[in-house]
Amino acid sequence: MKPEGTAGPSAVLDVEQGIARLMGNQEVYFKALKRFAAYAGAARAITAQLAAGDLAAASLTAHTLKGAASLLCALEVHAIAMEVEAALAQGRTPLPMMDDLEAALQRVRERIDVTLPTERAAPATFVPPQPIGNMRELFDRLHALLDEGNAMAIDMLDQYETVLEKALGSAAWRLVAAAAREEDFERALAALRVARPALRY
């Protein structure tokens, strides 16, 4: 593992790449940074779940953290969370990794504290969201977020409501959006999967 303090800023949180992964949508990305505070205790949660013998819960926590970190481009956290999930899948204990994960999460929190005010306070450098030229990518990202149970899916549904309603059809859109906003991500994903085969890219 990388010793504490050696990770460069882009490895801790690559803001530029994270925004690019969301098709240039800064608003969704910065909302996601705020939501990431919910993962601050992920390392401690996994440790507690392991102590309780709940390997399934520990694996789910690691998987969800991995997904959120990947989308934000919190590369260091993503790499460690992936190792934790892999260790659990192989029947190995990931406890030796928990200190590294806790330290990596702390570095992300520090970067978020610096990044949010800086980006918000510089409207002159704001770059409008890029036009959506690839519907397949939009649906792939929405599908991945719902599959992870990631609340960022709600932000994407809100941001692209007009486009998604047109693509899915009003009835299917209402099913997906209503389920997601109730945080019933499994139902939202099922509705999206039913509607998606009819989409034309």
C-alpha positions as protocol buffer text, in pm:
chain_id: "A"
residue {
  index: 1
  type: MET
  ca { x: 0 y: 0 z: 0 }
}
residue {
  index: 2
  type: LYS
  ca { x: 100 y: 359 z: -54 }
}
residue {
  index: 3
  type: PRO
  ca { x: 233 y: 518 z: 268 }
}
residue {
  index: 4
  type: GLU
  ca { x: 24 y: 797 z: 410 }
}
residue {
  index: 5
  type: GLY
  ca { x: 96 y: 1137 z: 265 }
}
residue {
  index: 6
  type: THR
  ca { x: 255 y: 1018 z: -61 }
}
residue {
  index: 7
  type: ALA
  ca { x: -54 y: 1026 z: -281 }
}
residue {
  index: 8
  type: GLY
  ca { x: -58 y: 1320 z: -523 }
}
residue {
  index: 9
  type: PRO
  ca { x: -368 y: 1540 z: -553 }
}
residue {
  index: 10
  type: SER
  ca { x: -489 y: 1376 z: -875 }
}
residue {
  index: 11
  type: ALA
  ca { x: -457 y: 1029 z: -722 }
}
residue {
  index: 12
  type: VAL
  ca { x: -658 y: 1139 z: -420 }
}
residue {
  index: 13
  type: LEU
  ca { x: -928 y: 1315 z: -624 }
}
residue {
  index: 14
  type: ASP
  ca { x: -901 y: 1385 z: -997 }
}
residue {
  index: 15
  type: VAL
  ca { x: -1170 y: 1651 z: -1033 }
}
residue {
  index: 16
  type: GLU
  ca { x: -1113 y: 1716 z: -1403 }
}
residue {
  index: 17
  type: GLN
  ca { x: -1141 y: 1350 z: -1496 }
}
residue {
  index: 18
  type: GLY
  ca { x: -1439 y: 1302 z: -1265 }
}
residue {
  index: 19
  type: ILE
  ca { x: -1630 y: 1582 z: -1438 }
}
residue {
  index: 20
  type: ALA
  ca { x: -1538 y: 1434 z: -1775 }
}
residue {
  index: 21
  type: ARG
  ca { x: -1683 y: 1099 z: -1668 }
}
residue {
  index: 22
  type: LEU
  ca { x: -2011 y: 1275 z: -1601 }
}
residue {
  index: 23
  type: MET
  ca { x: -2009 y: 1417 z: -1953 }
}
residue {
  index: 24
  type: GLY
  ca { x: -1887 y: 1756 z: -1836 }
}
residue {
  index: 25
  type: ASN
  ca { x: -2167 y: 1808 z: -1585 }
}
residue {
  index: 26
  type: GLN
  ca { x: -2005 y: 2001 z: -1300 }
}
residue {
  index: 27
  type: GLU
  ca { x: -2331 y: 2043 z: -1108 }
}
residue {
  index: 28
  type: VAL
  ca { x: -2381 y: 1668 z: -1072 }
}
residue {
  index: 29
  type: TYR
  ca { x: -2014 y: 1617 z: -985 }
}
residue {
  index: 30
  type: PHE
  ca { x: -2009 y: 1877 z: -708 }
}
residue {
  index: 31
  type: LYS
  ca { x: -2334 y: 1742 z: -562 }
}
residue {
  index: 32
  type: ALA
  ca { x: -2166 y: 1403 z: -561 }
}
residue {
  index: 33
  type: LEU
  ca { x: -1867 y: 1541 z: -373 }
}
residue {
  index: 34
  type: LYS
  ca { x: -2103 y: 1660 z: -100 }
}
residue {
  index: 35
  type: ARG
  ca { x: -2273 y: 1321 z: -91 }
}
residue {
  index: 36
  type: PHE
  ca { x: -1936 y: 1148 z: -54 }
}
residue {
  index: 37
  type: ALA
  ca { x: -1925 y: 1270 z: 306 }
}
residue {
  index: 38
  type: ALA
  ca { x: -2159 y: 978 z: 379 }
}
residue {
  index: 39
  type: TYR
  ca { x: -1868 y: 741 z: 310 }
}
residue {
  index: 40
  type: ALA
  ca { x: -1638 y: 901 z: 568 }
}
residue {
  index: 41
  type: GLY
  ca { x: -1690 y: 611 z: 809 }
}
residue {
  index: 42
  type: ALA
  ca { x: -1672 y: 334 z: 550 }
}
residue {
  index: 43
  type: ALA
  ca { x: -1347 y: 184 z: 682 }
}
residue {
  index: 44
  type: ARG
  ca { x: -1483 y: 174 z: 1036 }
}
residue {
  index: 45
  type: ALA
  ca { x: -1811 y: 29 z: 910 }
}
residue {
  index: 46
  type: ILE
  ca { x: -1632 y: -253 z: 728 }
}
residue {
  index: 47
  type: THR
  ca { x: -1423 y: -326 z: 1038 }
}
residue {
  index: 48
  type: ALA
  ca { x: -1738 y: -345 z: 1252 }
}
residue {
  index: 49
  type: GLN
  ca { x: -1915 y: -566 z: 997 }
}
residue {
  index: 50
  type: LEU
  ca { x: -1619 y: -803 z: 990 }
}
residue {
  index: 51
  type: ALA
  ca { x: -1609 y: -814 z: 1369 }
}
residue {
  index: 52
  type: ALA
  ca { x: -1978 y: -909 z: 1365 }
}
residue {
  index: 53
  type: GLY
  ca { x: -1909 y: -1181 z: 1110 }
}
residue {
  index: 54
  type: ASP
  ca { x: -2129 y: -1012 z: 850 }
}
residue {
  index: 55
  type: LEU
  ca { x: -1912 y: -1067 z: 544 }
}
residue {
  index: 56
  type: ALA
  ca { x: -2196 y: -991 z: 303 }
}
residue {
  index: 57
  type: ALA
  ca { x: -2249 y: -646 z: 455 }
}
residue {
  index: 58
  type: ALA
  ca { x: -1875 y: -575 z: 452 }
}
residue {
  index: 59
  type: SER
  ca { x: -1856 y: -675 z: 85 }
}
residue {
  index: 60
  type: LEU
  ca { x: -2155 y: -454 z: -2 }
}
residue {
  index: 61
  type: THR
  ca { x: -2000 y: -156 z: 181 }
}
residue {
  index: 62
  type: ALA
  ca { x: -1673 y: -204 z: -6 }
}
residue {
  index: 63
  type: HIS
  ca { x: -1853 y: -246 z: -338 }
}
residue {
  index: 64
  type: THR
  ca { x: -2063 y: 68 z: -292 }
}
residue {
  index: 65
  type: LEU
  ca { x: -1759 y: 270 z: -183 }
}
residue {
  index: 66
  type: LYS
  ca { x: -1564 y: 142 z: -484 }
}
residue {
  index: 67
  type: GLY
  ca { x: -1838 y: 255 z: -720 }
}
residue {
  index: 68
  type: ALA
  ca { x: -1874 y: 601 z: -568 }
}
residue {
  index: 69
  type: ALA
  ca { x: -1497 y: 653 z: -562 }
}
residue {
  index: 70
  type: SER
  ca { x: -1465 y: 539 z: -923 }
}
residue {
  index: 71
  type: LEU
  ca { x: -1725 y: 782 z: -1051 }
}
residue {
  index: 72
  type: LEU
  ca { x: -1569 y: 1073 z: -859 }
}
residue {
  index: 73
  type: CYS
  ca { x: -1219 y: 963 z: -965 }
}
residue {
  index: 74
  type: ALA
  ca { x: -1105 y: 923 z: -605 }
}
residue {
  index: 75
  type: LEU
  ca { x: -848 y: 683 z: -742 }
}
residue {
  index: 76
  type: GLU
  ca { x: -665 y: 588 z: -424 }
}
residue {
  index: 77
  type: VAL
  ca { x: -986 y: 503 z: -235 }
}
residue {
  index: 78
  type: HIS
  ca { x: -1116 y: 315 z: -537 }
}
residue {
  index: 79
  type: ALA
  ca { x: -801 y: 100 z: -559 }
}
residue {
  index: 80
  type: ILE
  ca { x: -809 y: 7 z: -190 }
}
residue {
  index: 81
  type: ALA
  ca { x: -1184 y: -60 z: -189 }
}
residue {
  index: 82
  type: MET
  ca { x: -1134 y: -290 z: -489 }
}
residue {
  index: 83
  type: GLU
  ca { x: -865 y: -481 z: -299 }
}
residue {
  index: 84
  type: VAL
  ca { x: -1092 y: -510 z: 5 }
}
residue {
  index: 85
  type: GLU
  ca { x: -1378 y: -643 z: -206 }
}
residue {
  index: 86
  type: ALA
  ca { x: -1147 y: -889 z: -383 }
}
residue {
  index: 87
  type: ALA
  ca { x: -1005 y: -1013 z: -52 }
}
residue {
  index: 88
  type: LEU
  ca { x: -1353 y: -1078 z: 83 }
}
residue {
  index: 89
  type: ALA
  ca { x: -1452 y: -1262 z: -235 }
}
residue {
  index: 90
  type: GLN
  ca { x: -1144 y: -1484 z: -195 }
}
residue {
  index: 91
  type: GLY
  ca { x: -1215 y: -1555 z: 172 }
}
residue {
  index: 92
  type: ARG
  ca { x: -923 y: -1346 z: 297 }
}
residue {
  index: 93
  type: THR
  ca { x: -948 y: -1090 z: 575 }
}
residue {
  index: 94
  type: PRO
  ca { x: -905 y: -730 z: 458 }
}
residue {
  index: 95
  type: LEU
  ca { x: -844 y: -596 z: 810 }
}
residue {
  index: 96
  type: PRO
  ca { x: -477 y: -505 z: 735 }
}
residue {
  index: 97
  type: MET
  ca { x: -607 y: -268 z: 467 }
}
residue {
  index: 98
  type: MET
  ca { x: -841 y: -74 z: 692 }
}
residue {
  index: 99
  type: ASP
  ca { x: -582 y: 176 z: 816 }
}
residue {
  index: 100
  type: ASP
  ca { x: -484 y: 251 z: 456 }
}
residue {
  index: 101
  type: LEU
  ca { x: -849 y: 292 z: 359 }
}
residue {
  index: 102
  type: GLU
  ca { x: -918 y: 523 z: 653 }
}
residue {
  index: 103
  type: ALA
  ca { x: -615 y: 737 z: 566 }
}
residue {
  index: 104
  type: ALA
  ca { x: -716 y: 752 z: 199 }
}
residue {
  index: 105
  type: LEU
  ca { x: -1069 y: 856 z: 290 }
}
residue {
  index: 106
  type: GLN
  ca { x: -928 y: 1131 z: 511 }
}
residue {
  index: 107
  type: ARG
  ca { x: -721 y: 1261 z: 220 }
}
residue {
  index: 108
  type: VAL
  ca { x: -1031 y: 1269 z: 0 }
}
residue {
  index: 109
  type: ARG
  ca { x: -1223 y: 1461 z: 268 }
}
residue {
  index: 110
  type: GLU
  ca { x: -942 y: 1715 z: 286 }
}
residue {
  index: 111
  type: ARG
  ca { x: -940 y: 1753 z: -93 }
}
residue {
  index: 112
  type: ILE
  ca { x: -1317 y: 1796 z: -100 }
}
residue {
  index: 113
  type: ASP
  ca { x: -1295 y: 2070 z: 164 }
}
residue {
  index: 114
  type: VAL
  ca { x: -1049 y: 2256 z: -58 }
}
residue {
  index: 115
  type: THR
  ca { x: -1209 y: 2176 z: -394 }
}
residue {
  index: 116
  type: LEU
  ca { x: -1573 y: 2266 z: -333 }
}
residue {
  index: 117
  type: PRO
  ca { x: -1523 y: 2626 z: -214 }
}
residue {
  index: 118
  type: THR
  ca { x: -1258 y: 2693 z: -481 }
}
residue {
  index: 119
  type: GLU
  ca { x: -1469 y: 2567 z: -769 }
}
residue {
  index: 120
  type: ARG
  ca { x: -1788 y: 2731 z: -641 }
}
residue {
  index: 121
  type: ALA
  ca { x: -1614 y: 3065 z: -588 }
}
residue {
  index: 122
  type: ALA
  ca { x: -1481 y: 3084 z: -945 }
}
residue {
  index: 123
  type: PRO
  ca { x: -1783 y: 3129 z: -1175 }
}
residue {
  index: 124
  type: ALA
  ca { x: -1559 y: 3285 z: -1442 }
}
residue {
  index: 125
  type: THR
  ca { x: -1397 y: 2946 z: -1500 }
}
residue {
  index: 126
  type: PHE
  ca { x: -1725 y: 2756 z: -1509 }
}
residue {
  index: 127
  type: VAL
  ca { x: -1759 y: 2532 z: -1814 }
}
residue {
  index: 128
  type: PRO
  ca { x: -2121 y: 2454 z: -1908 }
}
residue {
  index: 129
  type: PRO
  ca { x: -2217 y: 2086 z: -1928 }
}
residue {
  index: 130
  type: GLN
  ca { x: -2128 y: 1935 z: -2261 }
}
residue {
  index: 131
  type: PRO
  ca { x: -2417 y: 1850 z: -2495 }
}
residue {
  index: 132
  type: ILE
  ca { x: -2518 y: 1487 z: -2473 }
}
residue {
  index: 133
  type: GLY
  ca { x: -2388 y: 1327 z: -2788 }
}
residue {
  index: 134
  type: ASN
  ca { x: -2386 y: 968 z: -2668 }
}
residue {
  index: 135
  type: MET
  ca { x: -2707 y: 836 z: -2519 }
}
residue {
  index: 136
  type: ARG
  ca { x: -2556 y: 494 z: -2470 }
}
residue {
  index: 137
  type: GLU
  ca { x: -2297 y: 640 z: -2232 }
}
residue {
  index: 138
  type: LEU
  ca { x: -2566 y: 826 z: -2038 }
}
residue {
  index: 139
  type: PHE
  ca { x: -2772 y: 510 z: -1990 }
}
residue {
  index: 140
  type: ASP
  ca { x: -2463 y: 304 z: -1906 }
}
residue {
  index: 141
  type: ARG
  ca { x: -2370 y: 547 z: -1628 }
}
residue {
  index: 142
  type: LEU
  ca { x: -2726 y: 564 z: -1496 }
}
residue {
  index: 143
  type: HIS
  ca { x: -2747 y: 184 z: -1503 }
}
residue {
  index: 144
  type: ALA
  ca { x: -2418 y: 155 z: -1310 }
}
residue {
  index: 145
  type: LEU
  ca { x: -2528 y: 403 z: -1044 }
}
residue {
  index: 146
  type: LEU
  ca { x: -2861 y: 229 z: -987 }
}
residue {
  index: 147
  type: ASP
  ca { x: -2686 y: -109 z: -976 }
}
residue {
  index: 148
  type: GLU
  ca { x: -2453 y: 23 z: -703 }
}
residue {
  index: 149
  type: GLY
  ca { x: -2741 y: 179 z: -509 }
}
residue {
  index: 150
  type: ASN
  ca { x: -2561 y: 510 z: -549 }
}
residue {
  index: 151
  type: ALA
  ca { x: -2770 y: 821 z: -473 }
}
residue {
  index: 152
  type: MET
  ca { x: -2588 y: 1006 z: -750 }
}
residue {
  index: 153
  type: ALA
  ca { x: -2842 y: 836 z: -979 }
}
residue {
  index: 154
  type: ILE
  ca { x: -3106 y: 1076 z: -846 }
}
residue {
  index: 155
  type: ASP
  ca { x: -2892 y: 1374 z: -944 }
}
residue {
  index: 156
  type: MET
  ca { x: -2847 y: 1237 z: -1296 }
}
residue {
  index: 157
  type: LEU
  ca { x: -3219 y: 1168 z: -1331 }
}
residue {
  index: 158
  type: ASP
  ca { x: -3297 y: 1525 z: -1226 }
}
residue {
  index: 159
  type: GLN
  ca { x: -3031 y: 1678 z: -1448 }
}
residue {
  index: 160
  type: TYR
  ca { x: -3128 y: 1489 z: -1762 }
}
residue {
  index: 161
  type: GLU
  ca { x: -3502 y: 1461 z: -1699 }
}
residue {
  index: 162
  type: THR
  ca { x: -3614 y: 1602 z: -2036 }
}
residue {
  index: 163
  type: VAL
  ca { x: -3375 y: 1386 z: -2238 }
}
residue {
  index: 164
  type: LEU
  ca { x: -3448 y: 1069 z: -2041 }
}
residue {
  index: 165
  type: GLU
  ca { x: -3825 y: 1112 z: -2051 }
}
residue {
  index: 166
  type: LYS
  ca { x: -3812 y: 1153 z: -2427 }
}
residue {
  index: 167
  type: ALA
  ca { x: -3584 y: 851 z: -2472 }
}
residue {
  index: 168
  type: LEU
  ca { x: -3767 y: 617 z: -2234 }
}
residue {
  index: 169
  type: GLY
  ca { x: -4121 y: 737 z: -2290 }
}
residue {
  index: 170
  type: SER
  ca { x: -4327 y: 909 z: -2023 }
}
residue {
  index: 171
  type: ALA
  ca { x: -4465 y: 596 z: -1858 }
}
residue {
  index: 172
  type: ALA
  ca { x: -4128 y: 422 z: -1823 }
}
residue {
  index: 173
  type: TRP
  ca { x: -3961 y: 746 z: -1712 }
}
residue {
  index: 174
  type: ARG
  ca { x: -4214 y: 791 z: -1432 }
}
residue {
  index: 175
  type: LEU
  ca { x: -4151 y: 437 z: -1307 }
}
residue {
  index: 176
  type: VAL
  ca { x: -3772 y: 479 z: -1303 }
}
residue {
  index: 177
  type: ALA
  ca { x: -3776 y: 827 z: -1151 }
}
residue {
  index: 178
  type: ALA
  ca { x: -4035 y: 751 z: -882 }
}
residue {
  index: 179
  type: ALA
  ca { x: -3851 y: 439 z: -766 }
}
residue {
  index: 180
  type: ALA
  ca { x: -3513 y: 614 z: -760 }
}
residue {
  index: 181
  type: ARG
  ca { x: -3644 y: 911 z: -563 }
}
residue {
  index: 182
  type: GLU
  ca { x: -3780 y: 667 z: -305 }
}
residue {
  index: 183
  type: GLU
  ca { x: -3427 y: 518 z: -302 }
}
residue {
  index: 184
  type: ASP
  ca { x: -3567 y: 187 z: -423 }
}
residue {
  index: 185
  type: PHE
  ca { x: -3278 y: 147 z: -663 }
}
residue {
  index: 186
  type: GLU
  ca { x: -3348 y: -218 z: -742 }
}
residue {
  index: 187
  type: ARG
  ca { x: -3698 y: -132 z: -866 }
}
residue {
  index: 188
  type: ALA
  ca { x: -3564 y: 167 z: -1061 }
}
residue {
  index: 189
  type: LEU
  ca { x: -3299 y: -53 z: -1223 }
}
residue {
  index: 190
  type: ALA
  ca { x: -3556 y: -318 z: -1314 }
}
residue {
  index: 191
  type: ALA
  ca { x: -3776 y: -53 z: -1479 }
}
residue {
  index: 192
  type: LEU
  ca { x: -3478 y: 86 z: -1670 }
}
residue {
  index: 193
  type: ARG
  ca { x: -3383 y: -260 z: -1793 }
}
residue {
  index: 194
  type: VAL
  ca { x: -3736 y: -320 z: -1920 }
}
residue {
  index: 195
  type: ALA
  ca { x: -3742 y: 11 z: -2107 }
}
residue {
  index: 196
  type: ARG
  ca { x: -3388 y: 7 z: -2240 }
}
residue {
  index: 197
  type: PRO
  ca { x: -3421 y: -259 z: -2517 }
}
residue {
  index: 198
  type: ALA
  ca { x: -3660 y: -26 z: -2701 }
}
residue {
  index: 199
  type: LEU
  ca { x: -3413 y: 264 z: -2701 }
}
residue {
  index: 200
  type: ARG
  ca { x: -3258 y: 385 z: -3021 }
}
residue {
  index: 201
  type: TYR
  ca { x: -2910 y: 533 z: -3001 }
}
